[in-house]
Amino acid sequence: MHQFDRDIESRPLNGSPFDFAAEISPNWAINGLPNGGYLMALLARAIEQKGHKKRMAIVTANYIQRTSPGPVRLSLERISETTQFERFGARLLQEERVAVAAIATFMDDQMVCRVDRYEAGVPALAPLDQCVPIPPMPNFTLFDQVEVRLDPACAGWMTTGQLADRSEHKGWFRFKDGRPYDALALLLAADCFPPPAYASLGLGAWVPTIELSVNIRKMPSSQWLKCFFQTRFVTCGLLEEDGELWDESGELIAISRQIAQYRL
């Protein structure tokens, strides 16, 4: 079993069919705090165990308070089920306080992609061997598990101190242990890059996630994902981060939208 799978496992609580016990692992942290995509995957994995429909389509999570490695309770609720969709609400509670609240939409496996129309293509990205890896760092255990390489055009804040004109990060992603992709892995991948605002404003702020939504379209056919994230507006202490995940064959895999604080 891969490390990611061990760290998102949960078990049903006795006498409570929609409650699960789980453990937040220290292996997916950013500066000591659990990664938001990892917490989303922890909730989504529990939902998979109770849902009738198995194709994950959309997960949206609100991050209400900080979490830390340790025991948590996952509380689920089936909101609705139709012939095409099934929706669950899910809460992650630590010390019996709600830390993350999510809504997940699952689809019927038999639904097919009848229209495949792209009005935008894969953005330009430097070759893998020219991109800059994010190095292992103390308390940033996420990057012990996954490999993220930034395009040199947006990595100046990390290497030379030269800032870019645009708040954009683009680069490559994969699991270091070669774990294959599924929907749970894509939830993590959508939240593994540094905030795009660092590219233009530098590493001078804390950017905690308030809300993250991931829409999964297809499963990738390559080991590496091409990832693109941009922020266009930093105002009133808030910013948005729009993301695209593509595989190496040019298929759109997932899109994301994150709202975060910009705290100096």
C-alpha positions, 0 to 999 in steps of 0.5 A, a space after each residue: 500500500 502506498 503512503 498516501 493510501 495509508 494516510 487517508 484510511 478511516 474506519 467506521 465507528 461502532 453504532 454510527 454508520 455515517 461516522 468514521 474515525 481517522 488520523 491526520 498524518 504528519 506526512 502531508 504538511 506545509 510548515 507543520 499544517 496539514 495540506 488542504 488537498 490531503 484533508 479533502 482526500 481524507 473526507 472523500 475516501 470516507 464518502 467512497 465507502 458509503 456512496 452508491 455512485 463511485 465516480 467522483 465529480 466535484 468536491 468543495 471544502 471550507 476550511 474553518 479552523 486549523 488542524 494538526 496531526 492526530 485523531 479526528 472524526 469524520 461525520 457524513 450525511 447523504 444529502 440526495 441521490 438521483 439516477 445520475 448524481 449522489 451528494 454527500 455532506 462531510 465534516 472533519 471534527 478535531 476535539 469535537 470542533 468542526 475544522 473542515 466542512 465539505 460537499 461531494 458530488 458523485 456520478 454514475 459510472 455509466 455516464 459517458 463523455 458525449 461532447 469533448 470540446 476544448 476552447 483552450 489548450 495546454 498552456 506553454 510549459 518548459 520541459 521537465 528537465 529545465 524546471 526547478 524542483 521544490 527542495 525538501 524543507 523542515 516541516 514541509 513534509 508534503 514535498 517528501 512525498 510528492 515532486 513539484 517542479 516549477 517552470 523557471 519563468 515563475 520560480 525566480 522568487 525561490 531561486 534568484 529573488 527576481 519576481 515575475 510580472 504575473 501571479 502564475 505558477 506552472 510546472 510538473 507534479 507526480 508522487 515520488 513513490 509512483 502511486 497511480 492516479 485516481 480521484 483522491 490523488 487529483 484532490 491532493 495534486 490540485 493543492 500542492 503548488 505554492 500560492 501563485 501570488 509568490 511569483 509576483 509578490 515574493 515569499 512575504 505572506 501567509 496564504 491560508 485556504 478558506 475554500 477549495 473546489 476541485 472538479 475532476 474530468 478524466 483520469 490521466 494517462 501519464 505519470 507526470 501532470 502539467 499543472 497551471 495556477 493563476 491569481 488575478 486579484 489580490 484585494 481586501 485581504 483575499 485572493 483567488 487561485 484558478 487551477 488546471 491539471 493536464 496530462 502529457 497527452 493533452 487531456 484536461 484532467 481537473 480544474 480547481 478554484 481556491 479562495 484564500 487569505 493574503 496575510 502579511 
